[in-house]
Amino acid sequence: MDRTSRLASGIVILVLTAACGSVQGPGTANPTNQLTPSSVSRASGSSVPPGEPVASSVRSASPAPASGTQIPTARCVAGAIPTAEAMVSGFGGTLLYDVSDPTHPQTICRIVNTSAHILTGTSFEYLVPRPDGTTSVVLHSLGSNNESVAATFHADLSSLYLGGPYAQPSWQAGGAVLAYATGGGPDANGEGTNDIWVATSAGVKKLYSYSIPGVDAFGRPGLPPQTLALSPDSSFLVVGWAIGANRLHVFRLADRADVTPAMPVGVRSAIWSRSGHTLYIVGSTGVERWTPESGAATVPGTGPWTLDPDFSPDSSSVAFTDVTSTRDIRAYVYDFSTKSSRLLVNQPRSSALFVKSGWIWYEEEAPCVQTYDPCFDLSRPDGKVLAIQLSTGQEAAVTFAGGDSPVAPNETFMGLLDLWPLG
């Protein structure tokens, strides 16, 4: 599930201009996409720094990236293949970290203007929209920095803001299905709509549409996030926006059937487990677990996973952030074996996410002091990332080499995309 519930009140579609990059042959090393540890932090932001070559290596037989998009870029340290990896979205793009030492992570790759997923411990994939209305999945091998086209979807993503803070396409590394949203025309009430498309290598079909009411919210937890999430086995899609007359819907992709279960009170969002097709639906008072085989059941011993729930590598626990009755922001972890949630530390913390087994990162928050913008919350992120070891409860500051942090002061949030290894 996309980690943008604090930022997005609607899907924003931007048309950005950039020059097309060069292409390379299949499976060849790309010297322009290699980083040295000292140069990683220079490649920050959503554009390529002056004087830096663009790394968008694809097969020479494939067309160049679409001219209406910013160029997807992946730069990685040559020869680096970590034993523990965390792919995190945040300030300046997507970062692949070596988290062997979770308090001193090393940046292995910086990926911008695209959507990416870890495939194995030695490779990841990212999307490159094409001028012909298709989208290539580019396979990047760590260590060698070789790249090749692994798949092509009949999905026109050229007008979407890939890698931005709003709803992103949903797909699985190594998978055969890609789901994405585009802006539709007005509905019967004159409100905008989102059209949901499901693409494969053979074609693309519209699956569903929902309205975008003109609403806003101030202060956390804010509006529910717009949801677009493919199950890990690519069999089901949960989609929609639980606001106003809208609701979340679950579709079985084999026959495009709507198999939406009864939703809990005050449904807000939904998240798939790390494997298969078990869906966790977050309501205003708790969480329900649903599978098409067994139906829905309440998850015992927990309140709502209000903001950005995130599974541990072995799916035995869930980290999440909640807003207390006094409007304080706190980080928690739910343990499936003990059927209970516990507060991690009784201090303002947000964006809780697992980075490896037994370790969680979250953002420190400081009291909100009103300046040029108003305070809608008691605290806000102060630009510091902290790590907590669950076995000891000890908290420590995370030091990023070269200052390559996924966050910056003044309300920048981070989110987890993938982990390696799992289990």
C-alpha positions in Angstrom: 0.0 0.0 0.0 1.3 3.4 -0.9 2.8 5.4 2.1 1.3 8.8 1.3 -1.7 9.1 3.6 -0.3 12.2 5.3 0.4 14.1 2.1 -2.2 13.2 -0.5 -5.8 14.3 -0.6 -6.1 13.4 -4.3 -4.1 11.8 -7.1 -2.2 14.6 -8.9 -1.2 14.0 -12.4 1.6 16.2 -13.6 3.1 16.4 -17.1 6.8 17.1 -16.8 9.2 17.8 -19.6 12.7 16.4 -19.9 15.1 15.5 -22.7 15.3 11.8 -23.7 18.3 9.8 -22.5 20.4 7.4 -24.4 19.9 3.7 -24.4 22.3 0.8 -24.2 22.4 -2.8 -25.3 20.8 -5.6 -23.2 22.6 -6.9 -20.2 25.6 -4.5 -20.5 27.3 -2.6 -17.7 26.4 1.0 -17.7 29.4 3.1 -16.4 27.2 6.2 -16.1 24.9 4.7 -13.5 27.7 3.8 -11.0 28.2 5.7 -7.8 31.1 5.9 -5.5 30.2 6.2 -1.8 31.4 9.8 -1.8 29.2 10.7 -4.8 25.9 9.2 -3.7 24.6 12.2 -1.9 25.2 14.5 -4.9 22.5 12.7 -6.9 19.7 14.1 -4.7 16.5 15.6 -5.9 14.1 14.7 -8.7 16.4 15.9 -11.4 19.9 14.9 -12.5 22.6 17.3 -11.1 24.5 19.4 -13.7 27.3 17.6 -15.4 26.0 14.1 -14.3 25.2 11.6 -17.1 21.7 10.1 -17.1 21.5 6.4 -16.3 18.4 5.0 -18.0 19.9 1.9 -19.6 17.6 -0.2 -21.7 17.9 -2.4 -24.7 18.9 -0.6 -27.8 16.0 -2.2 -29.7 13.6 -0.5 -27.3 12.4 3.1 -27.7 13.8 5.8 -25.4 11.8 7.1 -22.4 8.8 9.1 -23.2 9.6 12.8 -23.7 6.7 13.9 -21.5 8.2 12.5 -18.4 11.3 13.1 -16.2 13.9 10.4 -17.0 13.9 7.4 -14.7 17.4 7.1 -13.2 19.1 4.4 -11.1 22.6 4.9 -9.8 24.3 2.3 -7.7 27.7 1.8 -6.0 29.8 -0.6 -8.1 30.5 -4.0 -6.6 28.1 -3.5 -3.6 25.8 -6.5 -2.8 24.6 -6.1 0.8 23.4 -9.0 3.0 20.5 -6.9 4.3 18.6 -4.3 2.2 15.9 -1.8 2.7 14.3 0.2 -0.1 12.9 3.5 1.3 11.1 6.3 -0.4 11.7 9.8 0.9 13.4 13.1 0.2 14.9 13.2 -3.2 13.6 9.8 -4.5 14.0 6.2 -3.6 17.1 4.9 -1.7 18.3 1.4 -1.5 20.3 1.0 1.8 22.7 -1.6 3.1 21.2 -2.1 6.6 23.6 -4.7 7.9 24.1 -2.1 10.6 20.7 -0.4 10.9 22.2 2.5 12.9 24.9 3.2 10.2 23.2 2.4 6.8 25.1 2.8 3.6 23.4 4.0 0.5 23.8 1.5 -2.3 21.5 3.0 -4.9 19.5 6.2 -5.5 16.5 5.8 -7.9 14.5 8.8 -9.1 11.5 9.6 -11.3 10.2 6.0 -11.3 8.7 3.2 -9.2 11.0 0.4 -8.1 11.0 -2.9 -6.2 13.6 -5.4 -4.9 13.5 -8.6 -7.0 16.2 -10.6 -5.1 19.1 -9.7 -2.9 21.2 -9.1 -6.0 18.8 -7.2 -8.2 15.9 -4.7 -8.4 13.4 -3.6 -11.1 12.1 -0.2 -12.0 9.6 1.2 -14.6 10.4 3.2 -17.7 7.5 4.7 -19.7 7.9 4.7 -23.5 6.7 7.0 -26.2 4.7 4.2 -27.8 2.3 4.0 -24.8 4.0 1.0 -23.2 6.1 0.7 -20.0 9.3 -1.3 -19.7 10.4 -3.1 -16.5 14.2 -2.6 -16.3 16.1 -5.2 -14.4 19.2 -3.8 -12.6 21.8 -6.2 -11.2 23.7 -5.1 -8.1 27.4 -5.3 -8.2 27.9 -5.3 -11.9 25.2 -2.6 -12.5 24.2 -4.4 -15.7 20.7 -3.6 -16.9 18.2 -5.3 -19.3 14.5 -5.1 -20.1 12.7 -7.8 -18.1 9.1 -7.2 -19.3 6.9 -4.7 -21.2 3.4 -3.7 -20.1 0.8 -2.2 -22.3 0.5 0.7 -19.8 0.8 4.4 -20.7 2.4 6.0 -17.7 4.0 8.9 -19.5 1.7 11.4 -17.9 2.1 10.1 -14.3 4.4 11.6 -11.7 6.4 8.4 -11.0 8.3 8.4 -7.8 6.3 11.4 -6.5 4.4 11.7 -3.2 1.0 10.7 -4.6 -0.6 7.3 -5.6 1.8 5.2 -7.6 1.3 2.3 -10.0 1.0 -1.1 -8.2 3.1 -4.0 -9.4 5.2 -6.8 -8.1 8.8 -7.4 -9.1 8.9 -10.4 -11.4 5.2 -10.2 -11.9 2.9 -10.1 -14.9 0.3 -7.5 -13.9 0.5 -3.7 -13.4 -2.4 -1.5 -12.0 -2.4 2.2 -12.3 -4.8 5.2 -12.1 -5.4 8.1 -14.5 -7.7 11.1 -14.3 -11.1 10.5 -15.8 -13.8 12.9 -16.8 -16.4 14.4 -14.4 -19.0 12.3 -12.8 -22.8 13.0 -12.6 -22.1 15.6 -9.8 -19.4 17.3 -11.7 -16.6 15.9 -9.5 -13.5 14.5 -11.0 -12.9 10.7 -11.3 -10.0 8.3 -11.2 -10.0 5.5 -13.8 -8.2 2.3 -12.7 -6.5 0.3 -15.4 -5.0 -3.2 -15.3 -2.2 -3.9 -17.8 -0.3 -7.0 -18.9 2.2 -7.8 -21.7 -0.8 -8.6 -23.9 -3.0 -5.5 -23.3 -4.7 -3.1 -20.9 -8.3 -2.9 -19.7 -10.2 -0.4 -17.5 -11.4 -2.1 -14.3 -13.1 0.6 -12.2 -13.7 4.3 -11.7 -14.4 6.3 -8.5 -15.1 9.9 -7.8 -12.8 12.5 -6.2 -14.8 14.8 -4.0 -13.5 18.2 -3.2 -12.4 17.7 0.4 -9.5 18.6 2.6 -8.3 17.9 6.2 -5.9 19.6 8.6 -3.9 17.7 11.1 -3.2 14.0 11.4 -4.4 11.4 10.7 -5.8 13.5 7.8 -7.9 12.1 5.0 -7.8 8.3 4.3 -5.2 7.5 1.7 -6.3 6.7 -1.9 -5.7 3.0 -2.1 -4.3 1.0 -5.1 -2.6 -2.2 -4.1 -2.0 -5.4 -5.9 -1.8 -8.6 -3.8 1.7 -10.2 -3.7 0.5 -13.1 -5.8 -1.1 -10.6 -8.3 -4.5 -12.3 -8.0 -6.4 -9.5 -6.3 -6.5 -5.7 -6.4 -7.8 -3.4 -3.6 -8.7 0.0 -4.8 -10.7 3.2 -3.9 -10.9 6.0 -1.5 -12.9 5.5 1.7 -14.4 9.0 1.9 -17.9 10.3 1.4 -20.0 7.9 -0.6 -16.9 6.1 -1.8 -15.7 2.8 -0.4 -12.8 0.4 -1.0 -13.3 -2.4 -3.5 -11.6 -5.7 -3.9 -11.4 -7.3 -7.4 -10.4 -10.8 -8.3 -8.3 -10.2 -11.5 -8.8 -13.6 -13.1 -12.4 -12.8 -13.9 -12.5 -9.1 -12.9 -15.2 -10.0 -10.3 -15.9 -7.6 -7.4 -15.4 -9.7 -4.3 -15.5 -6.8 -1.8 -16.2 -8.1 1.8 -18.2 -6.2 4.4 -16.0 -3.4 5.6 -15.4 -2.6 9.3 -16.7 0.6 10.9 -15.0 3.7 9.7 -12.9 1.9 7.2 -9.8 3.9 6.3 -7.3 1.8 4.4 -6.1 -1.7 3.5 -2.8 -3.5 3.3 -1.8 -6.9 1.9 0.4 -9.3 3.8 3.9 -9.9 2.4 2.8 -13.0 0.5 -0.3 -14.6 -0.9 -3.6 -12.6 -0.7 -4.4 -11.9 2.9 -5.8 -8.4 3.3 -5.8 -6.4 6.5 -8.6 -3.7 6.5 -8.1 -0.8 8.9 -11.2 0.7 10.5 -11.7 3.5 13.1 -11.6 1.1 16.0 -9.6 -1.9 14.9 -8.4 -4.1 12.1 -10.0 -7.0 10.2 -8.2 -9.8 8.4 -9.8 -11.1 5.2 -9.1 -13.9 2.6 -11.4 -15.0 -0.1 -11.2 -18.5 1.3 -12.0 -17.8 4.9 -13.8 -14.5 4.9 -13.2 -11.7 7.5 -12.2 -11.9 11.1 -11.2 -9.3 13.7 -7.5 -9.0 14.5 -7.4 -9.3 18.3 -5.6 -7.1 20.8 -5.0 -4.0 18.7 -6.5 -0.7 18.0 -6.5 0.7 14.4 -3.3 0.7 12.4 -4.1 4.3 11.5 -1.0 5.5 9.6 1.1 3.4 7.3 1.2 -0.1 8.8 4.2 -2.1 7.7 5.0 -5.8 8.1 8.2 -7.2 9.6 10.3 -9.3 7.2 8.8 -12.6 8.4 5.2 -11.1 8.7 5.1 -11.9 12.4 4.7 -8.2 13.4 3.3 -4.9 12.1 4.8 -1.5 12.8 2.4 1.4 12.7 1.8 5.0 13.8 -1.3 6.2 15.6 -2.7 9.4 16.9 -3.8 9.4 20.5 -7.0 10.8 22.0 -4.9 13.9 23.0 -3.6 14.3 19.4 -0.1 13.0 20.3 1.7 10.9 17.6 3.1 7.6 18.7 4.7 4.5 17.2 3.6 0.9 18.0 4.3 -2.7 17.0 1.7 -5.4 16.9 2.8 -9.0 17.5 0.7 -11.7 15.9 2.0 -14.4 18.3 1.0 -12.6 21.5 -2.0 -10.9 19.9 -1.1 -7.6 21.4 0.2 -4.1 20.4 2.8 -2.2 22.4 4.0 1.3 22.5 7.6 1.5 21.3 8.5 4.7 23.2 6.3 7.3 25.0 7.6 10.1 22.8 6.4 11.7 19.6 7.5 9.3 16.8 6.1 8.8 13.3 6.7 6.9 10.0 7.5 3.6 11.8 8.9 1.0 9.5 10.8 -2.2 9.7 14.2 -2.1 8.0 15.4 -5.6 9.0 14.4 -8.3 11.4 14.1 -6.9 14.9 14.8 -3.3 13.9 12.4 -0.4 13.3 13.2 3.1 12.0 11.0 6.0 12.8 11.2 9.8 12.8 11.8 11.9 15.8 9.3 14.7 16.3 9.7 18.0 18.1 7.0 20.4 19.4 5.4 22.3 16.6 6.2 26.0 16.8 4.1 28.2 14.6 6.1 30.2 12.1 5.1 31.0 8.5 2.7 28.1 8.4 0.2 27.1 11.1 0.5 24.1 13.5 -2.2 21.5 13.0 -0.5 18.9 15.2 1.3 19.1 18.5 4.6 18.0 16.9 6.2 17.6 13.6 9.2 15.6 12.2 12.5 17.3 13.0 14.6 15.7 10.3 16.1 13.0 12.6 15.7 9.2 12.0 15.9 6.9 15.0 16.3 3.2 15.3 14.9 0.9 17.9 16.0 -2.7 18.6 12.8 -4.6 19.6 14.6 -7.2 21.7 16.2 -4.5 24.0 13.9 -1.5 23.5 17.1 0.6 23.1 16.8 3.6 20.8 19.7 5.2 18.9 20.2 7.9 16.3 20.6 6.7 12.7 23.7 8.1 11.0 23.6 8.2 7.2 26.9 8.2 5.3 27.3 11.5 3.4 24.2 12.9 4.9 22.1 10.7 2.6 19.0 10.6 4.8 15.5 9.9 3.3 14.1 12.8 5.3 14.7 16.5 5.8 13.3 18.9 8.5 9.9 20.4 8.2 7.4 17.6 7.6 9.2 15.3 5.2 8.1 11.7 5.6 9.7 8.4 4.6 8.1 5.1 3.6 9.2 1.5 3.2 8.9 -0.1 -0.3 10.8 -3.4 0.1 13.1 -5.4 2.3 15.6 -8.2 1.7 15.8 -10.9 3.0 12.3 -11.8 3.9 11.2 -14.6 6.2 
